[in-house]
């Protein structure tokens, strides 16, 4: 998604964020850190790993977006470009949210990242990262006539626990965030950043695939794994072959009265609106994560192997011939190539 090949770091500030609930301190640094070319390149490499799975979000607030603290701080940065004050404000904000003892201590890294390329254009972005994981490393210490072995506690650049990139594009903020090694979405996304997933084709398609997996599980309980594979294979073919999703057409093809009621109940319960998946553009990118039914191979005692592609077993009948006292497979088809 992001190309950092020609990007460079402007300024970088680091602050130590203690957990307020455990009476740990907030330590602010009033000086930016200096990075060598090699260190900068290494940091970009790990930033690219941390943001590889970043999803686009948008700032939200129940009353007014102007009351969202993170939005207010970010807006000030893009208006005045004072990274030190921005980083300190973000550090104070996230520290004040550390009211639960399970929230981990960490280092907040705030960076001005220039010339990041995405969607065919270059953007200056605000990078916000929190590093919580610490590891023990062995270090060789060379003296004039000897070498000793010591231990140092540090973080692995591969373990950037929380990452966010923000750009100002077309009159609004574009927020991309991820938690590569963490699952506490509420703390980072909802409470600190105050963002929710951008409602677009990608989100609608992912919600649809989740609902379809739920229905597939229900079908498996009632009719068995073969019926489940047939359903998922048919749904996947439908989504691959169409650019637009229309629930009425989808329901007529794949759902009966019972499963359509289950589908609508699931969507209402999970998404809060039974009509949210009525019509939308299908995102091919989101289909990559859809669990595709596995291909199945059957080896017979005669040495013959039969390969069943996903959903193909709906056109195969298995039987037993009393005359020969042997089992058989019967295949139905219209044409061959």
C-alpha positions in Angstrom: 0.0 0.0 0.0 2.8 2.5 1.0 6.0 3.0 -0.9 8.8 4.3 1.3 11.5 4.0 -1.3 12.0 7.8 -1.7 10.5 8.8 1.6 12.6 10.4 4.3 12.2 11.3 8.0 11.9 14.9 9.0 11.9 14.9 12.8 11.4 12.1 15.2 10.4 12.4 18.9 10.2 9.6 21.4 8.4 9.7 24.8 8.2 7.0 27.5 4.6 6.2 28.3 4.1 4.7 31.8 0.8 3.1 32.8 -1.1 5.6 34.8 -3.1 3.0 36.6 0.1 1.6 38.1 1.3 5.1 39.0 4.1 5.0 36.4 5.5 8.2 35.0 5.2 10.0 31.7 8.7 11.0 30.5 8.7 13.6 27.7 11.7 14.4 25.6 12.1 17.9 24.3 14.6 17.0 21.7 14.2 15.1 18.5 16.4 12.1 18.0 19.1 12.0 15.3 19.3 9.1 13.0 22.1 7.9 10.8 21.3 6.9 7.2 21.5 3.2 8.1 19.3 3.6 11.2 16.8 5.6 9.2 16.6 3.0 6.4 16.2 0.2 9.0 13.4 2.1 10.7 11.6 2.6 7.4 11.9 -1.1 6.7 10.1 -2.0 9.9 7.6 0.8 9.6 6.7 -0.8 6.2 6.2 -4.2 7.9 4.1 -2.6 10.7 1.8 -0.8 8.3 1.5 -3.5 5.6 -1.8 -4.6 7.0 -3.0 -1.1 8.0 -6.7 -0.4 7.3 -8.1 3.0 6.5 -10.1 4.6 9.2 -11.8 8.0 9.9 -11.9 10.3 12.9 -15.2 10.1 14.6 -17.1 11.6 17.6 -20.6 11.1 18.9 -21.3 14.8 19.1 -18.8 16.7 16.9 -15.5 15.8 15.2 -14.0 18.9 16.7 -14.4 17.3 20.1 -12.2 14.4 19.2 -8.8 15.1 21.0 -6.6 13.2 18.6 -8.3 14.9 15.6 -7.7 18.3 17.2 -4.0 17.5 17.8 -3.5 16.2 14.3 -5.2 19.1 12.7 -2.9 21.4 14.6 0.1 19.6 13.3 -0.9 19.8 9.7 -1.7 23.5 10.2 1.4 24.6 12.1 3.9 21.7 11.6 5.2 21.8 15.2 6.1 18.2 15.7 7.5 18.6 19.2 4.2 20.0 20.6 2.2 17.5 18.6 4.2 14.6 19.9 3.9 15.9 23.5 0.2 16.4 23.2 -0.3 12.9 21.8 1.9 11.5 24.6 -0.2 13.2 27.3 -3.4 12.0 25.7 -2.4 8.3 25.5 -0.9 8.5 29.0 -4.1 9.8 30.5 -6.0 6.9 28.9 -3.8 4.3 30.7 -6.4 3.8 33.5 -6.4 0.0 33.2 -3.4 -1.9 34.8 -3.3 -4.3 31.8 -2.3 -1.5 29.4 1.4 -1.9 28.8 4.2 0.6 29.3 5.9 1.6 26.1 7.7 4.1 23.9 5.6 6.5 21.8 7.4 7.4 18.5 6.0 10.3 16.6 7.6 11.1 13.2 7.2 13.6 10.3 7.5 11.3 7.3 8.0 13.0 3.9 7.3 11.8 0.4 5.4 8.6 1.2 3.8 7.4 -2.0 0.4 5.8 -2.1 -2.5 5.9 -4.6 -0.1 7.3 -7.2 0.8 10.4 -5.3 3.4 11.6 -2.8 2.2 12.6 0.7 3.8 14.0 3.8 2.5 11.9 6.7 2.4 11.9 10.4 3.5 8.6 11.8 2.5 7.5 15.3 3.9 4.3 16.7 3.8 2.6 20.1 6.5 0.0 21.0 5.6 -2.1 24.1 7.5 -5.3 23.6 11.0 -5.6 25.2 13.5 -8.4 24.8 16.8 -9.4 26.3 19.8 -9.4 23.9 23.3 -10.6 24.4 26.0 -8.1 23.6 29.7 -8.7 23.1 31.8 -6.0 24.9 35.3 -5.6 23.5 38.1 -4.3 25.8 41.7 -3.7 24.9 42.8 -7.3 25.6 39.6 -9.2 26.1 36.0 -9.7 25.1 33.1 -10.1 27.6 29.5 -10.9 27.2 26.8 -8.7 28.6 23.0 -8.4 28.5 21.0 -5.4 27.2 17.2 -5.0 27.3 15.8 -3.4 24.1 13.0 -3.6 21.6 13.1 -5.5 18.3 12.2 -3.2 15.4 10.1 -6.1 14.1 7.8 -5.7 17.0 6.2 -2.3 16.5 3.0 -3.1 18.5 0.8 -0.3 17.2 1.1 1.9 14.1 -0.7 4.8 12.5 0.0 6.9 9.4 -2.1 10.0 8.8 -2.2 12.2 5.7 -4.1 15.3 4.8 -5.6 14.6 1.3 -8.3 16.3 -0.6 -9.5 18.4 2.3 -9.8 15.6 4.9 -7.6 13.3 6.9 -6.8 9.8 5.8 -6.0 7.6 8.8 -4.3 4.2 8.4 -3.8 2.1 11.5 -2.9 -1.4 12.5 -1.8 -3.4 15.6 0.5 -6.1 14.2 1.3 -7.7 17.5 -1.6 -6.5 19.7 -5.4 -7.1 20.0 -6.4 -4.3 22.3 -8.2 -2.4 19.5 -10.4 -0.4 21.9 -7.4 1.3 23.6 -5.5 2.3 20.5 -8.2 2.9 17.9 -11.4 3.9 19.8 -10.0 5.6 22.9 -6.7 7.1 21.8 -7.2 7.9 18.1 -10.9 8.0 18.1 -11.3 6.3 14.8 -13.6 3.8 13.2 -13.2 1.7 10.0 -13.9 3.7 6.9 -17.2 2.4 5.5 -16.4 1.4 2.0 -16.6 -1.5 -0.4 -13.8 -3.3 1.3 -15.5 -3.2 4.7 -18.9 -4.2 3.3 -17.3 -7.2 1.5 -15.5 -8.3 4.6 -18.7 -8.1 6.6 -20.5 -10.1 4.0 -17.8 -12.9 4.0 -18.1 -13.0 7.8 -21.9 -13.4 7.6 -21.5 -16.1 4.9 -19.0 -18.1 7.1 -21.6 -18.0 9.9 -24.3 -19.3 7.6 -21.9 -22.0 6.3 -21.4 -23.2 9.8 -25.1 -23.4 10.3 -25.5 -25.4 7.1 -22.7 -27.8 8.1 -24.6 -28.6 11.4 -27.8 -29.3 9.6 -26.6 -30.9 6.3 -23.0 -31.8 6.7 -19.6 -30.6 5.4 -20.5 -31.4 1.8 -23.4 -28.9 1.8 -21.1 -26.3 3.5 -18.5 -26.7 0.8 -21.1 -26.3 -1.9 -22.5 -23.2 -0.3 -19.1 -21.5 0.2 -17.9 -22.5 -3.3 -21.1 -21.0 -4.9 -20.8 -17.8 -2.9 -17.2 -17.4 -3.8 -17.9 -17.9 -7.5 -20.8 -15.4 -7.3 -18.5 -12.8 -5.7 -15.7 -13.5 -8.1 -18.0 -13.1 -11.1 -19.9 -9.9 -10.1 -18.8 -6.4 -9.5 -21.9 -5.4 -7.5 -23.6 -7.2 -4.7 -27.4 -7.1 -4.5 -28.8 -8.9 -1.5 -32.1 -9.8 -3.1 -30.3 -11.6 -6.0 -27.9 -13.3 -3.6 -30.7 -14.4 -1.3 -32.6 -16.0 -4.3 -29.6 -17.9 -5.3 -28.2 -19.2 -2.0 -30.6 -18.8 0.9 -33.9 -20.4 1.8 -36.4 -18.9 4.2 -34.6 -20.3 7.2 -31.0 -19.3 6.3 -32.1 -15.9 5.0 -33.7 -15.2 8.4 -30.4 -16.4 10.1 -28.4 -14.2 7.8 -30.5 -11.1 8.5 -30.5 -11.7 12.2 -26.7 -12.1 12.2 -26.2 -8.9 10.2 -28.6 -6.9 12.5 -26.8 -8.2 15.6 -23.3 -7.7 14.4 -23.6 -4.5 12.4 -26.7 -2.9 14.0 -28.6 -2.4 10.7 -30.3 -5.2 8.7 -30.1 -3.1 5.5 -26.3 -2.3 5.7 -25.5 -5.1 3.2 -28.2 -4.5 0.6 -26.2 -3.2 -2.3 -22.5 -2.3 -2.7 -19.5 -2.7 -4.9 -17.6 -5.9 -4.3 -13.9 -5.5 -3.2 -11.7 -8.1 -4.8 -9.0 -7.3 -2.2 -11.3 -8.4 0.6 -12.0 -11.7 -1.1 -8.4 -12.7 -0.6 -9.1 -13.4 3.0 -12.3 -15.3 2.3 -11.8 -19.0 3.4 -11.9 -20.8 0.1 -13.1 -24.4 0.3 -10.2 -26.8 0.1 -9.7 -29.1 -2.9 -10.3 -32.7 -1.9 -8.5 -35.8 -3.4 -9.9 -39.3 -3.1 -7.6 -42.3 -3.8 -9.4 -45.5 -4.7 -8.2 -49.1 -4.1 -7.9 -49.5 -7.8 -5.1 -46.8 -7.9 -7.4 -44.2 -9.4 -7.3 -40.7 -7.9 -10.3 -38.3 -8.1 -9.7 -34.6 -7.5 -12.8 -32.6 -6.3 -12.3 -28.9 -6.8 -14.2 -26.6 -4.4 -18.0 -27.0 -4.7 -17.7 -29.7 -7.4 -19.2 -32.4 -5.2 -22.6 -31.1 -5.8 -22.4 -32.6 -9.3 -21.1 -36.0 -8.1 -23.1 -38.9 -6.9 -21.7 -41.8 -4.9 -23.4 -45.2 -5.0 -23.1 -48.9 -4.6 -23.7 -51.5 -7.4 -25.2 -54.7 -6.0 -24.3 -56.8 -9.1 -20.5 -56.1 -8.9 -20.5 -55.5 -5.2 -18.5 -52.3 -5.7 -18.9 -48.6 -5.0 -19.0 -46.0 -7.8 -19.0 -42.3 -8.5 -21.4 -40.8 -11.1 -20.5 -37.3 -12.5 -23.1 -35.0 -14.0 -22.1 -32.3 -16.6 -23.4 -30.4 -19.6 -20.3 -30.2 -21.7 -16.6 -30.9 -21.7 -13.5 -29.1 -22.9 
